[in-house]
Amino acid sequence: MNGTTFNQLVVFNTIVQEGSITKAAQKLEMAAPSVSNALKALEQHIGLPLFTRTTRRIEVTEAGRLLHERSYPSISDLNLAVESISDLSRVPTGKVRITVPRFVYQYVLEPIYAEFCHRYPHIELEISISDAAIDILNEGFDLGVRFGDRVEEGMVAKKLTSPTKEAFFASKAYVQRFGLPVKPDDLKSHKMIQYRFIASNQIAPLILNNNGENLIVDMPLPWWSMTRLSWSTQQVRGWESGG
């Protein structure tokens, strides 16, 4: 069945449902002569009359009744299928898999998670929280949040936030005991808590900003390393050496 025949069947079934060519034309938003011509073309294709026409009304023939019974359910199902798919563009629906570092979840996703679920109740969110370098595509994720220098090649990326600032913190007791560094190289003689990447087991490099240029400080082995970030906006704690 080609597209022309399908359209003719739609016209035919609408005539049956509406009871006249004029009403069918109004329903389909077509000119009445176009509806009449489509019906004639379908009858010629089948080789049988589908209606008996009088000056006042049309009656469905036996062939027309059988054609309506067998074609109308399929056409209705197709219309429902198209409408249901069209609804997806109006009502966001489906499952979304996201992979994010723990820091991003705490400061970007967690504050808006409840509101998102309330606003989009038909979306099922699956959030994987990991600081490891996960392959977004091969692991079957729809999207991931990464820091600027960790975006996989070939990925389409969109900037979410402005650059985050980092700083050094120390307790008063530590400063009284070891003093404050004056220049970057002074940091090498201080004890620091540094971050260790889970996948590579490497210590994150210490990169400082020197008037717009990155300055890497080669630190000795850290006094303490961690593989999970859990920063608080309410309180910052300093750490003192165990001496």
TIZASE-410409 format. One record per residue (C-alpha): residue number from 1; residue in three letters; z, y, x. Coordinates in steps of 0.001 Angstrom, whole numbers, plus 500000, padded with zeros to 6 digits. Layout:
BEGIN
rec nr=NUM&rest=ALA&zz=Z&yy=Y&xx=X
...
! end
This chain:
BEGIN
rec nr=1&rest=MET&zz=500000&yy=500000&xx=500000
rec nr=2&rest=ASN&zz=498956&yy=503360&xx=501422
rec nr=3&rest=GLY&zz=500614&yy=506717&xx=500951
rec nr=4&rest=THR&zz=498235&yy=507725&xx=498180
rec nr=5&rest=THR&zz=499087&yy=504657&xx=496105
rec nr=6&rest=PHE&zz=502802&yy=505262&xx=496626
rec nr=7&rest=ASN&zz=502491&yy=508844&xx=495386
rec nr=8&rest=GLN&zz=500529&yy=507620&xx=492380
rec nr=9&rest=LEU&zz=503297&yy=505140&xx=491585
rec nr=10&rest=VAL&zz=505851&yy=507948&xx=491767
rec nr=11&rest=VAL&zz=503762&yy=509944&xx=489302
rec nr=12&rest=PHE&zz=503333&yy=506917&xx=487019
rec nr=13&rest=ASN&zz=507043&yy=506107&xx=486916
rec nr=14&rest=THR&zz=507926&yy=509739&xx=486285
rec nr=15&rest=ILE&zz=505566&yy=509790&xx=483300
rec nr=16&rest=VAL&zz=507278&yy=506676&xx=481941
rec nr=17&rest=GLN&zz=510738&yy=508193&xx=482445
rec nr=18&rest=GLU&zz=509852&yy=511603&xx=480992
rec nr=19&rest=GLY&zz=507633&yy=510331&xx=478171
rec nr=20&rest=SER&zz=504715&yy=512692&xx=478726
rec nr=21&rest=ILE&zz=502375&yy=514028&xx=481372
rec nr=22&rest=THR&zz=503538&yy=517598&xx=480764
rec nr=23&rest=LYS&zz=507220&yy=516783&xx=481279
rec nr=24&rest=ALA&zz=506395&yy=514642&xx=484312
rec nr=25&rest=ALA&zz=504470&yy=517557&xx=485818
rec nr=26&rest=GLN&zz=507490&yy=519808&xx=485316
rec nr=27&rest=LYS&zz=509797&yy=517212&xx=486866
rec nr=28&rest=LEU&zz=507537&yy=516755&xx=489891
rec nr=29&rest=GLU&zz=506721&yy=520476&xx=490112
rec nr=30&rest=MET&zz=503017&yy=519668&xx=489926
rec nr=31&rest=ALA&zz=500167&yy=520949&xx=487779
rec nr=32&rest=ALA&zz=499572&yy=518800&xx=484685
rec nr=33&rest=PRO&zz=495892&yy=518136&xx=485600
rec nr=34&rest=SER&zz=497002&yy=516836&xx=489025
rec nr=35&rest=VAL&zz=499434&yy=514421&xx=487355
rec nr=36&rest=SER&zz=496721&yy=513259&xx=484964
rec nr=37&rest=ASN&zz=494246&yy=512726&xx=487811
rec nr=38&rest=ALA&zz=496820&yy=510720&xx=489819
rec nr=39&rest=LEU&zz=497404&yy=508464&xx=486813
rec nr=40&rest=LYS&zz=493675&yy=507928&xx=486305
rec nr=41&rest=ALA&zz=493222&yy=507062&xx=489987
rec nr=42&rest=LEU&zz=496041&yy=504485&xx=489797
rec nr=43&rest=GLU&zz=494544&yy=502901&xx=486682
rec nr=44&rest=GLN&zz=491162&yy=502679&xx=488403
rec nr=45&rest=HIS&zz=492789&yy=501084&xx=491455
rec nr=46&rest=ILE&zz=494590&yy=498474&xx=489317
rec nr=47&rest=GLY&zz=491705&yy=497970&xx=486915
rec nr=48&rest=LEU&zz=493905&yy=498117&xx=483820
rec nr=49&rest=PRO&zz=495058&yy=500912&xx=481505
rec nr=50&rest=LEU&zz=498731&yy=501746&xx=481928
rec nr=51&rest=PHE&zz=499052&yy=503937&xx=478839
rec nr=52&rest=THR&zz=497423&yy=504186&xx=475447
rec nr=53&rest=ARG&zz=496761&yy=507841&xx=474710
rec nr=54&rest=THR&zz=496766&yy=509625&xx=471368
rec nr=55&rest=THR&zz=496492&yy=513298&xx=470556
rec nr=56&rest=ARG&zz=500278&yy=513565&xx=470280
rec nr=57&rest=ARG&zz=501769&yy=511084&xx=472755
rec nr=58&rest=ILE&zz=501161&yy=508251&xx=475182
rec nr=59&rest=GLU&zz=502490&yy=504709&xx=474948
rec nr=60&rest=VAL&zz=503070&yy=502314&xx=477848
rec nr=61&rest=THR&zz=500813&yy=499248&xx=477775
rec nr=62&rest=GLU&zz=502037&yy=495760&xx=478689
rec nr=63&rest=ALA&zz=500549&yy=496172&xx=482160
rec nr=64&rest=GLY&zz=502287&yy=499535&xx=482454
rec nr=65&rest=ARG&zz=505603&yy=498053&xx=481360
rec nr=66&rest=LEU&zz=505393&yy=495289&xx=483978
rec nr=67&rest=LEU&zz=504385&yy=497741&xx=486706
rec nr=68&rest=HIS&zz=507282&yy=500032&xx=485810
rec nr=69&rest=GLU&zz=509808&yy=497184&xx=485814
rec nr=70&rest=ARG&zz=508671&yy=495962&xx=489228
rec nr=71&rest=SER&zz=508049&yy=499256&xx=491024
rec nr=72&rest=TYR&zz=510693&yy=501632&xx=489672
rec nr=73&rest=PRO&zz=513740&yy=499958&xx=491333
rec nr=74&rest=SER&zz=512037&yy=500015&xx=494746
rec nr=75&rest=ILE&zz=511023&yy=503652&xx=494432
rec nr=76&rest=SER&zz=514547&yy=504571&xx=493315
rec nr=77&rest=ASP&zz=516019&yy=502708&xx=496298
rec nr=78&rest=LEU&zz=513688&yy=504556&xx=498669
rec nr=79&rest=ASN&zz=514651&yy=507896&xx=497159
rec nr=80&rest=LEU&zz=518343&yy=507044&xx=497480
rec nr=81&rest=ALA&zz=517820&yy=505967&xx=501099
rec nr=82&rest=VAL&zz=516123&yy=509257&xx=501959
rec nr=83&rest=GLU&zz=518815&yy=511264&xx=500179
rec nr=84&rest=SER&zz=521627&yy=509373&xx=501917
rec nr=85&rest=ILE&zz=520075&yy=509996&xx=505330
rec nr=86&rest=SER&zz=519526&yy=513648&xx=504449
rec nr=87&rest=ASP&zz=523240&yy=513901&xx=503648
rec nr=88&rest=LEU&zz=523989&yy=513167&xx=507310
rec nr=89&rest=SER&zz=522520&yy=516533&xx=508249
rec nr=90&rest=ARG&zz=524848&yy=518257&xx=505789
rec nr=91&rest=VAL&zz=528012&yy=516194&xx=506274
rec nr=92&rest=PRO&zz=528725&yy=515123&xx=509881
rec nr=93&rest=THR&zz=529388&yy=511376&xx=509806
rec nr=94&rest=GLY&zz=529746&yy=508584&xx=512330
rec nr=95&rest=LYS&zz=531546&yy=507473&xx=515470
rec nr=96&rest=VAL&zz=531775&yy=509640&xx=518599
rec nr=97&rest=ARG&zz=533013&yy=508211&xx=521922
rec nr=98&rest=ILE&zz=534363&yy=510749&xx=524412
rec nr=99&rest=THR&zz=535684&yy=510321&xx=527943
rec nr=100&rest=VAL&zz=537869&yy=513072&xx=529403
rec nr=101&rest=PRO&zz=540320&yy=513553&xx=532281
rec nr=102&rest=ARG&zz=543978&yy=513697&xx=531274
rec nr=103&rest=PHE&zz=544217&yy=517397&xx=532093
rec nr=104&rest=VAL&zz=541280&yy=518188&xx=529775
rec nr=105&rest=TYR&zz=542809&yy=516167&xx=526951
rec nr=106&rest=GLN&zz=546157&yy=517952&xx=527264
rec nr=107&rest=TYR&zz=544785&yy=521480&xx=527403
rec nr=108&rest=VAL&zz=541472&yy=521342&xx=525534
rec nr=109&rest=LEU&zz=541377&yy=518454&xx=523046
rec nr=110&rest=GLU&zz=544979&yy=517814&xx=522048
rec nr=111&rest=PRO&zz=545613&yy=521350&xx=520670
rec nr=112&rest=ILE&zz=542572&yy=521141&xx=518348
rec nr=113&rest=TYR&zz=542549&yy=517401&xx=517579
rec nr=114&rest=ALA&zz=544379&yy=517563&xx=514230
rec nr=115&rest=GLU&zz=542294&yy=520491&xx=513000
rec nr=116&rest=PHE&zz=539065&yy=518706&xx=513993
rec nr=117&rest=CYS&zz=540041&yy=515556&xx=512076
rec nr=118&rest=HIS&zz=540924&yy=517649&xx=509032
rec nr=119&rest=ARG&zz=537656&yy=519558&xx=509147
rec nr=120&rest=TYR&zz=535454&yy=516500&xx=509819
rec nr=121&rest=PRO&zz=537127&yy=513561&xx=508033
rec nr=122&rest=HIS&zz=533989&yy=511396&xx=508198
rec nr=123&rest=ILE&zz=533787&yy=511451&xx=511997
rec nr=124&rest=GLU&zz=535613&yy=508682&xx=513854
rec nr=125&rest=LEU&zz=536737&yy=509917&xx=517267
rec nr=126&rest=GLU&zz=537298&yy=507457&xx=520096
rec nr=127&rest=ILE&zz=538781&yy=509268&xx=523094
rec nr=128&rest=SER&zz=539125&yy=507579&xx=526483
rec nr=129&rest=ILE&zz=541568&yy=509429&xx=528749
rec nr=130&rest=SER&zz=541057&yy=508660&xx=532423
rec nr=131&rest=ASP&zz=540948&yy=510564&xx=535686
rec nr=132&rest=ALA&zz=538575&yy=507958&xx=537149
rec nr=133&rest=ALA&zz=534884&yy=508775&xx=537611
rec nr=134&rest=ILE&zz=533454&yy=506938&xx=534599
rec nr=135&rest=ASP&zz=529687&yy=506549&xx=534158
rec nr=136&rest=ILE&zz=529165&yy=508198&xx=530778
rec nr=137&rest=LEU&zz=525839&yy=506541&xx=529944
rec nr=138&rest=ASN&zz=526455&yy=503040&xx=531269
rec nr=139&rest=GLU&zz=529889&yy=502869&xx=529647
rec nr=140&rest=GLY&zz=528436&yy=503764&xx=526242
rec nr=141&rest=PHE&zz=530025&yy=507188&xx=525769
rec nr=142&rest=ASP&zz=528353&yy=509899&xx=523721
rec nr=143&rest=LEU&zz=529752&yy=512708&xx=525828
rec nr=144&rest=GLY&zz=532261&yy=513437&xx=528533
rec nr=145&rest=VAL&zz=534126&yy=516440&xx=529864
rec nr=146&rest=ARG&zz=533924&yy=516931&xx=533613
rec nr=147&rest=PHE&zz=534798&yy=519575&xx=536146
rec nr=148&rest=GLY&zz=531818&yy=521498&xx=537451
rec nr=149&rest=ASP&zz=531281&yy=519543&xx=540651
rec nr=150&rest=ARG&zz=531555&yy=516124&xx=538984
rec nr=151&rest=VAL&zz=528599&yy=516251&xx=536566
rec nr=152&rest=GLU&zz=526333&yy=513229&xx=536987
rec nr=153&rest=GLU&zz=522749&yy=513896&xx=538036
rec nr=154&rest=GLY&zz=520380&yy=514097&xx=535089
rec nr=155&rest=MET&zz=523092&yy=514839&xx=532533
rec nr=156&rest=VAL&zz=522724&yy=517723&xx=530092
rec nr=157&rest=ALA&zz=525806&yy=519897&xx=530586
rec nr=158&rest=LYS&zz=527277&yy=522834&xx=528690
rec nr=159&rest=LYS&zz=529974&yy=525123&xx=530047
rec nr=160&rest=LEU&zz=533154&yy=524911&xx=527966
rec nr=161&rest=THR&zz=535593&yy=527188&xx=529769
rec nr=162&rest=SER&zz=535736&yy=529757&xx=532515
rec nr=163&rest=PRO&zz=536816&yy=528497&xx=535962
rec nr=164&rest=THR&zz=540464&yy=527453&xx=536094
rec nr=165&rest=LYS&zz=542745&yy=528964&xx=538704
rec nr=166&rest=GLU&zz=545110&yy=526958&xx=540871
rec nr=167&rest=ALA&zz=548083&yy=528171&xx=542850
rec nr=168&rest=PHE&zz=550836&yy=526975&xx=545178
rec nr=169&rest=PHE&zz=554404&yy=526692&xx=543941
rec nr=170&rest=ALA&zz=557636&yy=526019&xx=545782
rec nr=171&rest=SER&zz=561303&yy=525989&xx=544880
rec nr=172&rest=LYS&zz=563625&yy=528648&xx=546248
rec nr=173&rest=ALA&zz=565480&yy=525987&xx=548198
rec nr=174&rest=TYR&zz=562233&yy=524864&xx=549867
rec nr=175&rest=VAL&zz=561295&yy=528409&xx=550852
rec nr=176&rest=GLN&zz=564778&yy=529056&xx=552263
rec nr=177&rest=ARG&zz=564541&yy=525897&xx=554339
rec nr=178&rest=PHE&zz=560898&yy=525928&xx=555498
rec nr=179&rest=GLY&zz=559741&yy=529506&xx=554951
rec nr=180&rest=LEU&zz=556548&yy=530808&xx=553340
rec nr=181&rest=PRO&zz=553093&yy=530232&xx=554849
rec nr=182&rest=VAL&zz=551349&yy=533435&xx=555909
rec nr=183&rest=LYS&zz=547845&yy=532147&xx=556655
rec nr=184&rest=PRO&zz=545946&yy=529021&xx=555516
rec nr=185&rest=ASP&zz=546563&yy=527098&xx=558736
rec nr=186&rest=ASP&zz=550313&yy=527474&xx=558184
rec nr=187&rest=LEU&zz=549976&yy=525052&xx=555263
rec nr=188&rest=LYS&zz=549381&yy=522200&xx=557701
rec nr=189&rest=SER&zz=553027&yy=522311&xx=558729
rec nr=190&rest=HIS&zz=554303&yy=522246&xx=555155
rec nr=191&rest=LYS&zz=555055&yy=519329&xx=552876
rec nr=192&rest=MET&zz=552850&yy=519152&xx=549795
rec nr=193&rest=ILE&zz=552349&yy=517050&xx=546701
rec nr=194&rest=GLN&zz=548633&yy=516252&xx=546508
rec nr=195&rest=TYR&zz=546366&yy=514489&xx=544047
rec nr=196&rest=ARG&zz=544841&yy=511078&xx=544833
rec nr=197&rest=PHE&zz=541638&yy=510003&xx=543069
rec nr=198&rest=ILE&zz=542061&yy=506704&xx=541221
rec nr=199&rest=ALA&zz=538628&yy=505203&xx=541883
rec nr=200&rest=SER&zz=538194&yy=506090&xx=545576
rec nr=201&rest=ASN&zz=541912&yy=506241&xx=546486
rec nr=202&rest=GLN&zz=541086&yy=509397&xx=548450
rec nr=203&rest=ILE&zz=543327&yy=512450&xx=548617
rec nr=204&rest=ALA&zz=541788&yy=515454&xx=546875
rec nr=205&rest=PRO&zz=540767&yy=518066&xx=549463
rec nr=206&rest=LEU&zz=542655&yy=521325&xx=549627
rec nr=207&rest=ILE&zz=540050&yy=524012&xx=548920
rec nr=208&rest=LEU&zz=541073&yy=527674&xx=549005
rec nr=209&rest=ASN&zz=539090&yy=530722&xx=547958
rec nr=210&rest=ASN&zz=538670&yy=533182&xx=550806
rec nr=211&rest=ASN&zz=537046&yy=536329&xx=549376
rec nr=212&rest=GLY&zz=534565&yy=534295&xx=547352
rec nr=213&rest=GLU&zz=533986&yy=531614&xx=549989
rec nr=214&rest=ASN&zz=535521&yy=528149&xx=549906
rec nr=215&rest=LEU&zz=537870&yy=527319&xx=552745
rec nr=216&rest=ILE&zz=538841&yy=523675&xx=553244
rec nr=217&rest=VAL&zz=542226&yy=523098&xx=554866
rec nr=218&rest=ASP&zz=542559&yy=519736&xx=556609
rec nr=219&rest=MET&zz=546016&yy=518645&xx=555596
rec nr=220&rest=PRO&zz=548018&yy=515815&xx=557171
rec nr=221&rest=LEU&zz=549040&yy=512893&xx=554979
rec nr=222&rest=PRO&zz=550822&yy=514230&xx=551907
rec nr=223&rest=TRP&zz=554553&yy=514005&xx=551514
rec nr=224&rest=TRP&zz=553910&yy=512796&xx=547998
rec nr=225&rest=SER&zz=550666&yy=511980&xx=546167
rec nr=226&rest=MET&zz=550028&yy=511438&xx=542468
rec nr=227&rest=THR&zz=547206&yy=509917&xx=540422
rec nr=228&rest=ARG&zz=548096&yy=511537&xx=537102
rec nr=229&rest=LEU&zz=548282&yy=515210&xx=536252
rec nr=230&rest=SER&zz=550726&yy=516303&xx=533582
rec nr=231&rest=TRP&zz=551073&yy=520030&xx=533858
rec nr=232&rest=SER&zz=553246&yy=522097&xx=531575
rec nr=233&rest=THR&zz=552688&yy=525639&xx=530421
rec nr=234&rest=GLN&zz=556373&yy=525896&xx=529558
rec nr=235&rest=GLN&zz=557898&yy=525193&xx=532955
rec nr=236&rest=VAL&zz=556854&yy=524890&xx=536610
rec nr=237&rest=ARG&zz=559131&yy=522911&xx=538876
rec nr=238&rest=GLY&zz=559299&yy=523256&xx=542638
rec nr=239&rest=TRP&zz=559851&yy=520302&xx=544939
rec nr=240&rest=GLU&zz=562170&yy=520194&xx=547919
rec nr=241&rest=SER&zz=561705&yy=517936&xx=550901
rec nr=242&rest=GLY&zz=563997&yy=514953&xx=551212
rec nr=243&rest=GLY&zz=564500&yy=515968&xx=554842
! end
